Amino acid sequence: MTRDDLAKFRALEIDFEALGLLQDETPAGCFCTPVGAEYVGRVGCDGVHFVLLPGDERVYCVEPSMGETGTFVLPVGSDFREFLSFVLYCRDANPLSQIFWMKEEQFRRLLAEDSAASWPGSEAFFRRRDAALAAIEEAFCLTPAAPFAPVRQMQAAFDPGSVPYSDEYYDVLGLEPTERRDQL
């Protein structure tokens, strides 16, 4: 179901960039992108992107810049529809990438700051974003859902040793072959 929903999402004629879910024809991976990951979208900075893993319905955030062993890849939605309901609540995918290191008050402050942001041309950007969010709500019959507690619970229960990393991951982190096996 998640992959069908992802295909439906990609077929929408919306401004993906306004949601922090840029779509690239050939997305560039990074050292901590799991082997076999299916690309969902990227926020547009620091290499942060969202993926699906083989045989898994959950949506994961890949966080190469602020992550560390155990937090480079973490779940941010139990399936694609839940992920989208969280994006609707945040009005952007980027806040979901930051939940793992924030306290709830920090997260709420981030959402408030994002909501109050303004810059030259922001009105046009917000119109495109609002149109994209409305299209998602209509296409998937979703309502916004508060993500902080469910995402933190998912992340607390997640076994980071289950992520299939490439040799590049272990090489970048300087892990020895025995440590590599322990990480799987």
C-alpha positions as CSV (number, residue, x, y, z in Angstrom):
1,M,0.0,0.0,0.0
2,T,2.8,2.5,0.9
3,R,4.4,2.1,-2.5
4,D,1.1,2.6,-4.3
5,D,0.6,5.7,-2.2
6,L,4.0,7.0,-3.1
7,A,3.3,6.5,-6.8
8,K,0.0,8.4,-6.3
9,F,1.8,11.2,-4.5
10,R,4.4,11.5,-7.2
11,A,1.7,11.8,-9.8
12,L,0.2,14.9,-8.1
13,E,0.8,18.2,-10.0
14,I,2.1,20.1,-6.9
15,D,5.1,22.1,-5.8
16,F,7.1,19.4,-4.0
17,E,9.8,21.9,-3.1
18,A,7.3,23.9,-1.1
19,L,6.7,20.8,1.1
20,G,10.4,20.0,1.6
21,L,10.0,16.9,-0.5
22,L,12.0,17.7,-3.6
23,Q,11.7,15.1,-6.3
24,D,14.9,14.3,-8.3
25,E,15.1,12.1,-11.3
26,T,18.3,10.5,-10.0
27,P,18.6,11.4,-6.3
28,A,22.1,11.4,-5.0
29,G,22.6,9.1,-2.1
30,C,25.0,9.7,0.7
31,F,27.2,7.4,2.8
32,C,24.4,6.6,5.2
33,T,21.6,6.0,2.7
34,P,20.6,2.4,3.3
35,V,21.2,-0.3,0.6
36,G,18.1,-0.8,-1.5
37,A,16.4,2.4,-0.2
38,E,13.6,3.8,-2.3
39,Y,13.7,7.5,-2.5
40,V,10.7,9.5,-1.2
41,G,12.0,13.1,-1.4
42,R,14.6,15.5,0.1
43,V,14.3,18.6,2.1
44,G,16.9,20.6,0.1
45,C,19.7,21.1,2.6
46,D,22.3,19.1,4.4
47,G,21.6,15.9,2.4
48,V,18.5,15.2,4.5
49,H,16.1,12.8,2.6
50,F,13.3,10.4,3.2
51,V,13.3,6.8,2.0
52,L,11.4,3.5,2.2
53,L,13.4,0.3,2.9
54,P,12.8,-3.0,1.2
55,G,10.0,-5.0,2.7
56,D,9.1,-2.2,5.1
57,E,6.1,0.2,5.0
58,R,7.6,2.8,7.3
59,V,9.0,6.1,6.0
60,Y,12.6,6.8,7.2
61,C,14.5,10.0,7.5
62,V,18.2,9.9,6.4
63,E,20.1,12.6,8.4
64,P,23.8,12.7,7.3
65,S,24.7,16.0,8.9
66,M,23.3,15.8,12.4
67,G,23.0,12.1,12.7
68,E,25.4,9.7,14.2
69,T,25.7,6.0,14.6
70,G,22.1,4.9,15.6
71,T,20.4,8.1,14.3
72,F,21.5,8.4,10.7
73,V,18.4,6.6,9.7
74,L,15.2,6.7,11.8
75,P,11.5,6.1,11.1
76,V,9.2,9.1,10.8
77,G,6.0,7.5,9.8
78,S,4.5,4.0,10.2
79,D,3.5,4.2,6.5
80,F,3.3,6.8,3.8
81,R,-0.1,8.0,4.7
82,E,0.8,8.6,8.3
83,F,4.0,10.4,7.1
84,L,1.8,12.7,4.9
85,S,-0.5,13.4,7.7
86,F,2.5,14.5,9.7
87,V,3.7,16.7,6.8
88,L,0.2,18.3,6.7
89,Y,0.5,19.1,10.4
90,C,4.0,20.6,10.1
91,R,3.2,22.1,6.7
92,D,6.6,20.9,5.6
93,A,8.7,17.7,5.8
94,N,11.7,19.3,7.4
95,P,10.5,19.5,11.0
96,L,10.1,15.7,10.9
97,S,13.8,15.3,10.3
98,Q,14.5,17.1,13.5
99,I,12.3,15.4,16.0
100,F,15.0,12.9,17.0
101,W,17.1,15.5,18.7
102,M,14.4,17.9,20.0
103,K,12.3,18.2,23.1
104,E,8.6,18.7,22.4
105,E,8.8,22.4,23.4
106,Q,11.6,23.0,20.9
107,F,9.6,21.2,18.2
108,R,6.6,23.4,18.9
109,R,8.7,26.5,18.8
110,L,10.2,25.5,15.5
111,L,6.7,25.0,14.0
112,A,5.6,28.4,15.4
113,E,8.7,30.1,13.9
114,D,8.1,28.4,10.6
115,S,4.5,29.6,10.6
116,A,5.6,33.2,11.3
117,A,8.4,33.3,8.7
118,S,8.4,35.9,6.1
119,W,10.8,37.0,3.3
120,P,10.5,38.7,-0.1
121,G,8.4,36.4,-2.2
122,S,7.1,34.4,0.8
123,E,3.5,35.0,0.0
124,A,3.8,33.3,-3.4
125,F,5.7,30.4,-1.8
126,F,3.0,30.0,0.9
127,R,0.3,29.9,-1.7
128,R,2.1,27.1,-3.6
129,R,2.7,25.3,-0.3
130,D,-1.0,25.6,0.8
131,A,-2.2,24.4,-2.7
132,A,0.1,21.4,-2.4
133,L,-1.1,20.6,1.1
134,A,-4.7,20.9,0.0
135,A,-4.1,18.6,-2.9
136,I,-2.6,16.0,-0.6
137,E,-5.5,16.3,1.8
138,E,-8.0,15.8,-1.0
139,A,-6.1,13.0,-2.9
140,F,-5.5,10.9,0.2
141,C,-8.5,11.9,2.3
142,L,-6.1,12.9,5.2
143,T,-6.2,15.3,8.0
144,P,-3.2,16.7,9.8
145,A,-1.9,14.6,12.7
146,A,0.5,15.8,15.4
147,P,3.8,13.9,14.9
148,F,6.0,14.5,17.9
149,A,4.8,11.7,20.3
150,P,4.2,9.0,17.7
151,V,7.5,9.6,15.9
152,R,9.4,9.6,19.2
153,Q,7.8,6.4,20.2
154,M,8.6,4.8,16.8
155,Q,12.2,5.9,17.1
156,A,12.6,4.7,20.7
157,A,11.4,1.2,19.6
158,F,13.5,1.1,16.4
159,D,16.5,-1.1,16.2
160,P,19.1,0.9,14.2
161,G,21.1,-2.4,13.7
162,S,18.5,-3.5,11.3
163,V,19.4,-0.9,8.7
164,P,21.3,-2.4,5.7
165,Y,24.2,0.0,5.2
166,S,26.8,-0.1,2.4
167,D,30.5,-0.7,2.7
168,E,30.9,3.1,2.3
169,Y,29.0,3.7,5.5
170,Y,31.4,1.5,7.5
171,D,34.4,2.9,5.7
172,V,33.4,6.5,6.4
173,L,32.9,5.7,10.1
174,G,36.1,3.7,10.3
175,L,34.5,0.6,11.5
176,E,36.4,-2.7,11.3
177,P,34.9,-5.8,9.7
178,T,33.9,-7.3,13.0
179,E,32.2,-4.1,14.0
180,R,30.4,-4.1,10.7
181,R,28.8,-7.5,11.5
182,D,27.9,-6.2,15.0
183,Q,26.1,-3.2,13.4
184,L,23.8,-5.4,11.2
